[in-house]
Amino acid sequence: MRHECYFCHIRTIEKLIDKFRPDEKVAQNFIFSVHKLIDSKRELSNPQLATEIHRMAKSQLSNSNLYAEEKLKANDILLKEYPYWQTMINESEDPFFTAAKLSVIGNIIDYGAQSVNDDISAQIESFFQKDLKIDMTVQLKNEISKAQHILYLGDNCGEIVFDKLFIETMKHKNITFAVRGKPVINDATLEDATQVGIDKVCRVISNGFDAPSTLIEFCSEEFIEEYNRADLIISKGQGNFEGLMESSHPKVFFLLIAKCEPIANLLGVRKNDMVVSTSVL
């Protein structure tokens, strides 16, 4: 594990302590337990470590949905703006590209170790003015046109509103949208997907696990069957990228914002660059 990743995990815990303000004894026990966990399981991947850390956080803070308020807020903000962005897509020169780009931009809504501006809408507008650093949207559109079964891996709340817009723009008849099995950070669950109406535009399933990623070996049989059946996978977000970047699946497109230096370096971009790519370049 890189030292940057260690500090990232710790920042997540510090933010949770600041958010819930437990008494000093609970806070100390929590932070020291996380340090011990990381030290004893440093061979695990970052998504696996994050899973165990957030399970510990739920137990220590006596809360099974640590970011419930933030999830609801992000979904509400983007749902209110839905008509605006839908018009933006429909009136653009290339609706597919615009919808794909917005889907990537939605990945900024992350309440883990990263910071989300209070004004989410302004942050989205700012990113909308930037170019995709790696742009394989033409290739993605071509693969979508050929695919019989598409599996779309969701990530964060708020972001999933843009995923819904992207799915509507694709106009594909066989898309399955997958969410997390249980609440973890501000990642979307079945309840969140229903709130924004993704179930009205495609089939929605749970992956059966509570990692802030897609870790195939731990997912449900239903999800694994869907994963193996899909001839195209659209993977949203850095967490899913970390879980699937060594996947043997022949057709995976990663749509994300590189939120840290290690991942940015791996992709050959800079931190906060936007990416639509089939693999690590």
C-alpha positions as CSV (number, residue, x, y, z in Angstrom):
1,M,0.0,0.0,0.0
2,R,1.3,3.4,-1.0
3,H,1.8,6.0,1.8
4,E,-0.7,8.3,0.1
5,C,-3.4,5.6,0.4
6,Y,-2.7,5.2,4.1
7,F,-3.3,8.9,4.7
8,C,-6.4,8.8,2.5
9,H,-8.0,6.1,4.8
10,I,-7.1,8.2,7.9
11,R,-8.6,11.4,6.4
12,T,-11.8,9.5,5.9
13,I,-11.9,8.6,9.6
14,E,-11.0,12.1,10.7
15,K,-13.9,13.5,8.7
16,L,-16.3,11.0,10.3
17,I,-15.1,12.0,13.8
18,D,-15.6,15.6,12.9
19,K,-19.0,14.9,11.5
20,F,-20.4,12.8,14.4
21,R,-18.3,14.2,17.3
22,P,-18.3,11.1,19.5
23,D,-17.0,11.4,23.0
24,E,-13.2,11.4,23.4
25,K,-13.0,7.7,24.5
26,V,-15.0,6.5,21.4
27,A,-13.0,8.7,19.1
28,Q,-9.7,7.5,20.4
29,N,-10.7,3.9,20.3
30,F,-12.0,4.4,16.7
31,I,-8.9,6.0,15.3
32,F,-6.4,3.7,17.0
33,S,-8.5,0.6,15.9
34,V,-8.3,1.8,12.3
35,H,-4.5,2.3,12.6
36,K,-4.2,-1.3,13.9
37,L,-6.5,-2.6,11.2
38,I,-4.5,-1.0,8.4
39,D,-1.2,-2.1,9.8
40,S,-2.4,-5.7,10.2
41,K,-4.0,-6.0,6.8
42,R,-1.8,-3.8,4.6
43,E,-1.7,-6.6,2.0
44,L,-5.3,-6.0,1.2
45,S,-6.4,-3.8,-1.8
46,N,-7.6,-0.3,-1.0
47,P,-11.2,-1.1,-1.7
48,Q,-11.0,-4.1,0.7
49,L,-9.5,-2.0,3.4
50,A,-12.1,0.7,2.9
51,T,-14.8,-1.9,3.3
52,E,-13.5,-3.1,6.6
53,I,-12.8,0.5,7.8
54,H,-16.4,1.6,7.1
55,R,-17.8,-1.5,8.7
56,M,-15.8,-0.5,11.8
57,A,-17.0,3.0,11.5
58,K,-20.6,1.9,11.5
59,S,-20.1,-0.1,14.6
60,Q,-18.0,2.5,16.5
61,L,-20.4,5.3,15.6
62,S,-23.6,3.2,16.0
63,N,-24.8,4.3,12.6
64,S,-25.6,2.0,9.6
65,N,-25.8,4.7,7.0
66,L,-23.1,7.3,7.8
67,Y,-23.7,9.6,4.9
68,A,-27.5,9.4,4.7
69,E,-28.0,13.2,4.8
70,E,-25.3,13.8,2.1
71,K,-26.8,11.2,-0.2
72,L,-30.3,12.6,0.0
73,K,-29.0,16.2,-0.5
74,A,-26.9,15.3,-3.5
75,N,-29.8,13.4,-5.2
76,D,-32.2,16.2,-4.4
77,I,-29.9,18.9,-5.9
78,L,-29.4,17.1,-9.1
79,L,-33.0,16.0,-9.5
80,K,-34.1,19.6,-9.2
81,E,-31.6,20.5,-12.0
82,Y,-32.6,17.4,-14.1
83,P,-34.7,19.4,-16.7
84,Y,-31.8,21.9,-17.1
85,W,-29.2,19.2,-17.9
86,Q,-31.7,17.2,-20.0
87,T,-32.2,20.3,-22.2
88,M,-28.5,20.9,-22.3
89,I,-27.9,17.3,-23.6
90,N,-30.8,17.4,-26.1
91,E,-29.8,20.7,-27.6
92,S,-26.0,20.0,-27.8
93,E,-24.3,19.1,-31.1
94,D,-23.5,15.7,-29.7
95,P,-26.0,14.5,-27.1
96,F,-24.1,11.2,-26.5
97,F,-20.9,13.0,-25.7
98,T,-22.5,15.6,-23.5
99,A,-24.4,13.0,-21.5
100,A,-21.2,10.8,-21.1
101,K,-19.2,13.9,-20.0
102,L,-21.9,14.8,-17.4
103,S,-21.8,11.3,-16.2
104,V,-18.1,11.6,-15.6
105,I,-18.4,15.0,-14.0
106,G,-21.0,13.6,-11.5
107,N,-18.1,11.6,-10.1
108,I,-16.9,14.7,-8.1
109,I,-19.7,14.1,-5.6
110,D,-17.6,12.0,-3.1
111,Y,-17.9,12.4,0.6
112,G,-15.1,10.0,1.6
113,A,-11.6,11.3,1.9
114,Q,-12.2,13.8,-0.8
115,S,-13.9,17.2,-0.4
116,V,-17.1,18.2,-2.0
117,N,-17.8,21.9,-2.4
118,D,-20.9,23.3,-0.6
119,D,-22.1,24.5,-4.0
120,I,-22.2,21.2,-6.0
121,S,-23.9,22.9,-8.9
122,A,-21.1,25.5,-9.3
123,Q,-18.5,22.7,-9.2
124,I,-20.3,20.8,-11.9
125,E,-20.5,23.9,-14.1
126,S,-16.8,24.4,-13.6
127,F,-15.9,20.9,-14.6
128,F,-18.3,21.2,-17.6
129,Q,-15.9,23.8,-19.1
130,K,-13.0,21.4,-19.0
131,D,-12.1,18.8,-21.6
132,L,-11.9,15.0,-21.1
133,K,-8.2,14.2,-20.7
134,I,-8.7,10.8,-22.1
135,D,-11.7,10.7,-24.5
136,M,-12.8,7.3,-25.8
137,T,-16.5,8.3,-26.1
138,V,-16.6,7.5,-29.8
139,Q,-15.3,4.0,-29.1
140,L,-17.8,3.6,-26.2
141,K,-20.7,4.7,-28.4
142,N,-19.7,2.2,-31.0
143,E,-19.5,-0.7,-28.4
144,I,-22.9,0.3,-27.1
145,S,-24.4,0.0,-30.5
146,K,-23.1,-3.5,-30.9
147,A,-23.8,-4.8,-27.3
148,Q,-26.6,-7.1,-26.5
149,H,-26.3,-6.8,-22.8
150,I,-24.8,-3.8,-20.9
151,L,-23.9,-3.8,-17.2
152,Y,-23.6,-0.3,-15.9
153,L,-21.8,0.0,-12.5
154,G,-23.1,2.9,-10.5
155,D,-21.1,4.8,-7.9
156,N,-22.2,7.9,-5.9
157,C,-25.5,9.5,-5.1
158,G,-26.1,12.6,-7.0
159,E,-23.9,11.2,-9.7
160,I,-26.5,8.6,-10.4
161,V,-28.9,11.3,-11.6
162,F,-26.4,12.0,-14.5
163,D,-26.1,8.2,-15.0
164,K,-29.9,8.1,-15.5
165,L,-29.6,10.9,-18.1
166,F,-26.8,9.0,-19.9
167,I,-28.8,5.8,-19.9
168,E,-31.7,7.6,-21.4
169,T,-29.5,9.1,-24.1
170,M,-28.0,5.7,-25.0
171,K,-31.5,4.4,-26.0
172,H,-30.4,0.8,-25.4
173,K,-33.0,-1.8,-24.6
174,N,-31.0,-4.1,-22.4
175,I,-29.1,-2.2,-19.6
176,T,-28.7,-3.4,-16.0
177,F,-27.7,-0.8,-13.5
178,A,-25.8,-2.2,-10.4
179,V,-25.6,-0.5,-7.0
180,R,-23.9,-1.4,-3.6
181,G,-25.4,-4.1,-1.4
182,K,-25.4,-1.9,1.7
183,P,-24.7,1.7,2.5
184,V,-21.0,2.6,2.3
185,I,-19.7,6.2,2.1
186,N,-22.2,8.0,-0.2
187,D,-22.3,5.2,-2.8
188,A,-25.8,4.4,-4.2
189,T,-27.9,1.5,-3.0
190,L,-31.2,0.2,-4.3
191,E,-33.1,2.8,-2.3
192,D,-31.1,5.6,-3.8
193,A,-31.5,4.4,-7.3
194,T,-35.2,4.2,-6.8
195,Q,-35.3,7.7,-5.4
196,V,-33.9,9.2,-8.6
197,G,-36.0,6.9,-10.9
198,I,-33.2,4.8,-12.5
199,D,-35.6,1.8,-12.1
200,K,-37.9,3.6,-14.5
201,V,-35.3,3.5,-17.4
202,C,-33.6,0.2,-16.9
203,R,-33.3,-2.9,-14.6
204,V,-31.6,-2.2,-11.3
205,I,-29.8,-4.8,-9.1
206,S,-27.6,-4.9,-6.0
207,N,-24.1,-6.3,-6.2
208,G,-24.7,-7.9,-2.8
209,F,-21.6,-6.4,-1.1
210,D,-20.8,-3.3,0.9
211,A,-17.4,-2.3,-0.7
212,P,-17.1,1.2,-2.1
213,S,-16.0,-0.7,-5.3
214,T,-16.8,-3.8,-7.3
215,L,-15.0,-6.7,-5.9
216,I,-16.2,-9.6,-8.0
217,E,-15.1,-12.4,-5.7
218,F,-17.4,-11.0,-2.9
219,C,-20.5,-10.1,-5.0
220,S,-23.8,-12.0,-5.2
221,E,-24.5,-14.8,-7.6
222,E,-27.0,-12.6,-9.3
223,F,-24.5,-9.9,-9.9
224,I,-21.7,-12.3,-11.0
225,E,-24.2,-13.9,-13.5
226,E,-25.0,-10.5,-14.9
227,Y,-21.3,-9.5,-15.0
228,N,-20.4,-12.6,-17.0
229,R,-23.4,-12.3,-19.3
230,A,-22.7,-8.6,-20.2
231,D,-20.7,-8.1,-23.4
232,L,-20.1,-4.5,-22.3
233,I,-19.5,-3.1,-18.8
234,I,-19.6,0.6,-18.1
235,S,-17.7,1.2,-14.8
236,K,-18.3,4.5,-13.0
237,G,-15.9,6.1,-10.5
238,Q,-12.4,5.6,-9.1
239,G,-13.6,3.0,-6.6
240,N,-14.9,0.7,-9.3
241,F,-11.8,1.3,-11.3
242,E,-9.6,0.2,-8.4
243,G,-11.6,-3.0,-8.1
244,L,-11.8,-3.8,-11.8
245,M,-8.6,-2.4,-13.4
246,E,-7.1,-5.9,-13.6
247,S,-10.4,-7.5,-14.7
248,S,-10.2,-10.1,-17.5
249,H,-13.6,-9.0,-18.9
250,P,-13.0,-8.2,-22.6
251,K,-15.0,-5.0,-22.7
252,V,-14.8,-2.6,-19.8
253,F,-15.0,1.2,-20.1
254,F,-14.0,3.3,-17.1
255,L,-15.6,6.7,-16.6
256,L,-14.1,8.6,-13.8
257,I,-12.3,11.6,-12.3
258,A,-8.8,10.8,-11.1
259,K,-9.1,11.9,-7.5
260,C,-5.6,11.2,-6.2
261,E,-2.0,11.2,-7.5
262,P,-1.5,7.4,-7.5
263,I,-4.5,6.8,-9.7
264,A,-3.7,9.8,-11.9
265,N,-0.2,8.5,-12.4
266,L,-1.5,5.1,-13.3
267,L,-3.7,6.6,-15.9
268,G,-1.1,9.0,-17.2
269,V,-3.1,12.1,-16.3
270,R,-3.2,14.7,-13.6
271,K,-5.3,14.8,-10.4
272,N,-8.8,15.9,-11.1
273,D,-8.6,15.1,-14.8
274,M,-11.6,13.4,-16.4
275,V,-11.3,10.1,-18.2
276,V,-13.3,7.8,-20.5
277,S,-11.0,4.8,-21.2
278,T,-11.1,1.1,-21.8
279,S,-8.0,0.3,-19.7
280,V,-4.9,1.5,-17.9
281,L,-2.9,3.2,-20.7
